[in-house]
């Protein structure tokens, strides 16, 4: 059950993370370093590469329950990107 949920969350997580990456990129790197803006598709690619290199996408433990897995997946898929997006917007409004 956990494997199915994990496989269903991967595309959603990639899109959410790429949207956050695109926003942060546009807010800080485009004006600060005069870089080109990126699209959602490019954001998905960069996000997937970063997740592949630095993060474990799925941590399946035999002793974790489905409820614990869903809670952990929600935190990593929704809460963390939202916190980064809100903090990035606050810094962008404060610094720029």
C-alpha positions as CSV (number, residue, x, y, z in Angstrom):
1,X,0.0,0.0,0.0
2,X,2.8,2.4,0.9
3,X,4.6,1.7,-2.4
4,X,1.5,2.6,-4.4
5,X,1.0,5.8,-2.4
6,X,4.7,6.7,-2.9
7,X,4.5,6.1,-6.6
8,X,1.4,8.3,-6.9
9,X,3.0,11.1,-4.9
10,X,6.2,11.3,-7.0
11,X,4.6,13.3,-9.9
12,X,2.7,15.6,-7.6
13,X,5.8,16.2,-5.5
14,X,7.8,16.9,-8.6
15,X,5.3,19.5,-9.8
16,X,5.0,21.2,-6.4
17,X,8.8,21.3,-5.9
18,X,9.3,22.7,-9.4
19,X,6.8,25.4,-8.9
20,X,8.5,26.5,-5.7
21,X,11.9,26.3,-7.5
22,X,10.6,28.4,-10.3
23,X,9.2,31.1,-8.0
24,X,12.5,31.2,-5.9
25,X,14.5,31.3,-9.1
26,X,12.4,34.2,-10.5
27,X,12.5,36.1,-7.3
28,X,16.2,35.8,-6.5
29,X,18.4,34.5,-9.4
30,X,16.8,36.4,-12.3
31,X,17.1,39.9,-10.8
32,X,20.2,39.3,-8.7
33,X,22.4,37.3,-11.1
34,X,20.7,38.3,-14.3
35,X,19.9,34.7,-15.2
36,X,17.2,33.6,-17.6
37,X,13.8,32.7,-16.1
38,X,12.9,29.0,-16.0
39,X,9.7,27.2,-17.0
40,X,7.8,24.7,-14.9
41,X,9.2,21.9,-17.2
42,X,12.7,23.0,-16.5
43,X,11.9,23.3,-12.8
44,X,10.6,19.7,-12.8
45,X,13.9,18.6,-14.4
46,X,16.1,20.5,-11.9
47,X,13.9,19.4,-9.0
48,X,14.1,15.8,-10.0
49,X,17.9,15.9,-10.4
50,X,18.3,17.6,-7.0
51,X,16.0,15.0,-5.3
52,X,17.8,12.2,-7.0
53,X,21.2,13.5,-5.8
54,X,20.5,14.8,-2.3
55,X,17.3,13.4,-1.0
56,X,15.6,10.0,-0.4
57,X,12.3,10.2,-2.2
58,X,10.7,7.3,-0.4
59,X,11.8,5.9,3.0
60,X,9.8,2.7,3.4
61,X,10.1,1.1,6.8
62,X,8.4,-2.1,7.7
63,X,7.6,-0.9,11.1
64,X,5.9,2.4,10.0
65,X,2.1,2.3,9.7
66,X,0.2,3.6,6.7
67,X,-1.0,6.6,8.7
68,X,2.6,7.5,9.6
69,X,3.7,7.2,6.0
70,X,0.8,9.4,4.8
71,X,1.6,12.0,7.5
72,X,5.3,12.0,6.5
73,X,4.5,12.2,2.8
74,X,2.1,15.1,3.4
75,X,4.8,17.0,5.4
76,X,7.5,16.4,2.7
77,X,5.2,17.0,-0.3
78,X,3.1,20.0,0.9
79,X,4.3,21.5,4.1
80,X,8.0,21.9,3.4
81,X,7.5,23.4,-0.1
82,X,4.9,25.8,1.3
83,X,7.2,26.9,4.1
84,X,10.0,27.6,1.6
85,X,7.6,29.4,-0.7
86,X,6.3,31.7,2.0
87,X,9.7,32.4,3.5
88,X,11.1,33.1,0.0
89,X,8.2,35.5,-0.7
90,X,8.8,37.3,2.6
91,X,12.5,37.6,1.9
92,X,11.8,38.8,-1.6
93,X,9.4,41.5,-0.4
94,X,11.8,42.5,2.4
95,X,15.0,42.5,0.3
96,X,13.9,43.7,-3.1
